[in-house]
Amino acid sequence: MPVESILETSRAAMAYERARMEVASRNIASTNVPLAPGQVAQRWKAPLADGMHFDSVVLRQSAQSMEQVGVREIQQPGHPYADEAGQVRYPDVDMTIEMTTMISASRGYEANVRAFNLLRGMMLRGLEIGAK
């Protein structure tokens, strides 16, 4: 396998893990944002990597990248989005899943950075040896 393809694979994997962290952080950020009356609760879906084509992972705000989630209602009678009963609706995002995704993606990103730097160091060392 050529060295360039190994570096490209590592770069693509870092982009994928970064996209996973971005999705999880958007979902966490939307947890405490109230839903306007009639608004549907949605969350970002994690990007999927399909084998060797995962280097084309791009986050786009589209219908395919969102999914509906449940809502949780909190009693806040003075809130502008409160219904007649004083309930305000919020997206029901599972923080455990989102934090697990963040940790997993962060560790995957770190592992790919280490692999990239190790290979780069090996290439530089090879050039030094060849120059002597």
DRENDO-1510 file (C-alpha; in Angstrom, 1 decimal, always signed):
<recs>
REC; n; res; u; v; w
REC; 1; MET; +0.0; +0.0; +0.0 .
REC; 2; PRO; +1.5; +3.4; -1.0 .
REC; 3; VAL; +2.4; +5.7; +1.9 .
REC; 4; GLU; +0.2; +8.5; +0.3 .
REC; 5; SER; -2.9; +6.3; +0.5 .
REC; 6; ILE; -2.2; +5.5; +4.2 .
REC; 7; LEU; -1.9; +9.2; +4.9 .
REC; 8; GLU; -5.1; +9.9; +3.0 .
REC; 9; THR; -7.0; +7.2; +4.9 .
REC; 10; SER; -5.8; +8.7; +8.2 .
REC; 11; ARG; -6.9; +12.1; +7.0 .
REC; 12; ALA; -10.3; +10.9; +6.0 .
REC; 13; ALA; -10.8; +9.0; +9.3 .
REC; 14; MET; -10.0; +12.3; +11.2 .
REC; 15; ALA; -12.6; +14.1; +9.1 .
REC; 16; TYR; -15.1; +11.4; +9.9 .
REC; 17; GLU; -14.4; +11.5; +13.6 .
REC; 18; ARG; -14.6; +15.3; +13.5 .
REC; 19; ALA; -18.0; +15.1; +11.9 .
REC; 20; ARG; -19.2; +12.7; +14.6 .
REC; 21; MET; -18.1; +15.1; +17.3 .
REC; 22; GLU; -19.8; +18.0; +15.5 .
REC; 23; VAL; -23.1; +16.1; +15.3 .
REC; 24; ALA; -23.0; +15.1; +19.0 .
REC; 25; SER; -22.2; +18.7; +20.0 .
REC; 26; ARG; -25.1; +20.0; +18.0 .
REC; 27; ASN; -27.4; +17.5; +19.6 .
REC; 28; ILE; -26.2; +18.4; +23.1 .
REC; 29; ALA; -26.5; +22.1; +22.3 .
REC; 30; SER; -30.2; +21.7; +21.2 .
REC; 31; THR; -31.2; +19.9; +24.4 .
REC; 32; ASN; -32.2; +23.0; +26.2 .
REC; 33; VAL; -33.6; +25.0; +23.3 .
REC; 34; PRO; -37.4; +25.2; +23.6 .
REC; 35; LEU; -39.6; +24.2; +20.7 .
REC; 36; ALA; -41.9; +26.8; +19.2 .
REC; 37; PRO; -45.6; +25.8; +19.0 .
REC; 38; GLY; -46.0; +23.4; +16.2 .
REC; 39; GLN; -42.3; +22.8; +15.7 .
REC; 40; VAL; -41.1; +19.2; +15.4 .
REC; 41; ALA; -38.4; +17.9; +17.7 .
REC; 42; GLN; -35.4; +16.8; +15.7 .
REC; 43; ARG; -31.8; +15.7; +16.3 .
REC; 44; TRP; -28.8; +15.3; +14.0 .
REC; 45; LYS; -28.1; +11.8; +12.8 .
REC; 46; ALA; -24.5; +10.6; +13.1 .
REC; 47; PRO; -22.7; +10.3; +9.7 .
REC; 48; LEU; -22.3; +6.8; +8.3 .
REC; 49; ALA; -19.0; +5.5; +6.9 .
REC; 50; ASP; -19.5; +2.8; +4.2 .
REC; 51; GLY; -16.1; +1.1; +3.9 .
REC; 52; MET; -13.6; +2.8; +1.7 .
REC; 53; HIS; -15.9; +5.7; +0.7 .
REC; 54; PHE; -16.0; +7.3; +4.1 .
REC; 55; ASP; -13.7; +10.1; +3.0 .
REC; 56; SER; -16.6; +11.9; +1.4 .
REC; 57; VAL; -18.4; +12.5; +4.7 .
REC; 58; VAL; -19.8; +16.0; +4.7 .
REC; 59; LEU; -22.3; +17.4; +7.1 .
REC; 60; ARG; -25.1; +19.1; +5.3 .
REC; 61; GLN; -28.3; +20.4; +6.9 .
REC; 62; SER; -30.8; +18.3; +5.0 .
REC; 63; ALA; -33.8; +16.1; +5.6 .
REC; 64; GLN; -31.7; +13.0; +5.5 .
REC; 65; SER; -29.3; +14.3; +8.2 .
REC; 66; MET; -32.1; +14.9; +10.7 .
REC; 67; GLU; -34.4; +12.5; +12.5 .
REC; 68; GLN; -37.4; +13.1; +14.7 .
REC; 69; VAL; -37.1; +12.6; +18.5 .
REC; 70; GLY; -39.6; +12.7; +21.3 .
REC; 71; VAL; -40.2; +15.7; +23.4 .
REC; 72; ARG; -40.1; +16.4; +27.1 .
REC; 73; GLU; -42.4; +18.9; +28.7 .
REC; 74; ILE; -41.5; +21.2; +31.5 .
REC; 75; GLN; -43.8; +23.4; +33.5 .
REC; 76; GLN; -42.9; +27.0; +32.8 .
REC; 77; PRO; -46.1; +29.1; +32.7 .
REC; 78; GLY; -44.5; +32.4; +32.0 .
REC; 79; HIS; -42.5; +31.2; +29.0 .
REC; 80; PRO; -43.5; +32.6; +25.6 .
REC; 81; TYR; -43.7; +29.1; +24.1 .
REC; 82; ALA; -45.8; +27.7; +26.9 .
REC; 83; ASP; -49.1; +26.1; +25.9 .
REC; 84; GLU; -52.4; +26.7; +27.7 .
REC; 85; ALA; -51.4; +24.3; +30.5 .
REC; 86; GLY; -48.0; +26.1; +31.0 .
REC; 87; GLN; -46.0; +23.3; +29.4 .
REC; 88; VAL; -42.9; +24.1; +27.3 .
REC; 89; ARG; -41.7; +21.4; +24.9 .
REC; 90; TYR; -38.0; +20.6; +24.5 .
REC; 91; PRO; -36.2; +17.9; +22.3 .
REC; 92; ASP; -35.7; +14.7; +24.2 .
REC; 93; VAL; -32.0; +14.1; +23.4 .
REC; 94; ASP; -30.3; +11.3; +25.3 .
REC; 95; MET; -27.3; +12.9; +26.8 .
REC; 96; THR; -25.7; +9.5; +27.6 .
REC; 97; ILE; -25.6; +8.5; +24.0 .
REC; 98; GLU; -24.4; +11.9; +22.8 .
REC; 99; MET; -21.6; +12.0; +25.4 .
REC; 100; THR; -20.6; +8.5; +24.6 .
REC; 101; THR; -20.4; +9.4; +20.9 .
REC; 102; MET; -18.2; +12.5; +21.8 .
REC; 103; ILE; -15.8; +10.4; +23.8 .
REC; 104; SER; -15.6; +7.7; +21.2 .
REC; 105; ALA; -15.1; +10.1; +18.4 .
REC; 106; SER; -12.5; +12.0; +20.4 .
REC; 107; ARG; -10.5; +8.9; +21.0 .
REC; 108; GLY; -10.8; +7.8; +17.4 .
REC; 109; TYR; -9.5; +11.2; +16.3 .
REC; 110; GLU; -6.6; +11.0; +18.7 .
REC; 111; ALA; -5.7; +7.6; +17.4 .
REC; 112; ASN; -5.7; +8.7; +13.8 .
REC; 113; VAL; -3.5; +11.8; +14.7 .
REC; 114; ARG; -1.0; +9.4; +16.4 .
REC; 115; ALA; -1.0; +7.1; +13.4 .
REC; 116; PHE; -0.6; +10.1; +11.0 .
REC; 117; ASN; +2.3; +11.5; +13.0 .
REC; 118; LEU; +4.0; +8.2; +13.4 .
REC; 119; LEU; +4.0; +7.5; +9.7 .
REC; 120; ARG; +5.1; +11.1; +8.9 .
REC; 121; GLY; +8.0; +10.6; +11.4 .
REC; 122; MET; +9.0; +7.3; +9.7 .
REC; 123; MET; +9.0; +9.0; +6.3 .
REC; 124; LEU; +11.2; +11.9; +7.6 .
REC; 125; ARG; +13.6; +9.4; +9.2 .
REC; 126; GLY; +13.8; +7.5; +5.9 .
REC; 127; LEU; +14.7; +10.7; +4.1 .
REC; 128; GLU; +17.4; +11.4; +6.6 .
REC; 129; ILE; +18.8; +7.9; +6.2 .
REC; 130; GLY; +18.7; +8.2; +2.5 .
REC; 131; ALA; +20.5; +11.6; +2.5 .
REC; 132; LYS; +23.5; +10.2; +4.3 .
</recs>
